[in-house]
Amino acid sequence: MADAQLDEYRQSIDNIDAALIFLLAERFKVTQAVGRHKAAAGLPPADPGREAAQVARLRALAQSAKLDPDFSEKFLRFVIDEVIRHHERVRDQA
């Protein structure tokens, strides 16, 4: 049973998902460069102050976008944890 409206919604979701993936890929390219810079400069992989500021900033953005701030923080924490893992690997290889 074809449902044109449902198909339209799903196409929009698919487009948004693709955009999210490409945006995450770009973000990780930059954070990998940050990791290399930190390793070369002898800086620690994690920066708790920066992380806290980012969480606060993105929670505020989520509220203004009418997105659950708790969800946005969980998502950001997941991304931050992955970035730190990358930075630790780069540091350990240096």
N, C-alpha and C positions, 0 to 999 in steps of 0.2 A: 504494500500500500504506500504510494508516494505521498509525501507531505511537503509541498513546496516551501512552506513557511519554516518548517523544521530544517530542511536542507539549507535554507538561507542562513538561519542562525548558526548551523554547524559550520558553514563555509566561513562565516565571520569569526567563529571560535578558532578554526584552523588557521586563518590569517593572523590572528592575534598571537596564537601559539608560535607560529613561525617567526613573527617579529620578536617575541620574547627570547627565543633561542638565539637569534642573531645578535640581539642586544647583550645577552649574557656572554656570548662568545667574544664580543668586543670588550666587554668589561673585564673578562679574564685575560685578554691580551694585555690590557693595561696593567692589571694587577700582577701579571707575570713579570712585566718590566719593573714594577715596583719591587717585587721580590728580588730580582737580580741586582737592582740598585741597593737595596738594604743589605744584601749579602756582601756586595763590594765595599759598602761603607761601614760594615761591621755593626749594623743596626739589628735589633731583635725582630723576629718574624711578626710578632704581635705588638699592637699599640693599643692597650686598653682605653686610653683617653680618647683616641680617635674613634674607636669602636663605639664607645658610649655616646659620643657626639653624633655619630652616624645613626645609631638606633633612635636617639631622641629626635633627630631631624626627620627621619623617615616615618616615625610614628606620627609626627605632626602632619607630614605630607599625606599619610594614609587617612588621618582624620579629615583633612580638607577634601580628600577625594572620596570620602564616605566609604572607605575600606577599613575593615577591622584592624586597628593598630596592633592587636596581639598577633594576628595572622602575619601582618607585615614584618613584625619583629622576628617571629619564628623563621620566616623566609630569609630575612637578612642575616640572622644568626647562622643559618645553614650555609649561606654564601660566604660569610666571614670565616667560618670554620674551614671551609674548603680552601679559601685563599691562604689562610695561615698554614694549612698543610702543604700547599704549594711552596710557600715561602720557606718553610722548614726544610723541604727537600732541596731547594736551591741552596740554602745555607749549608746543608750537609754535603753537598756536592762541591762546594767552593773550597 
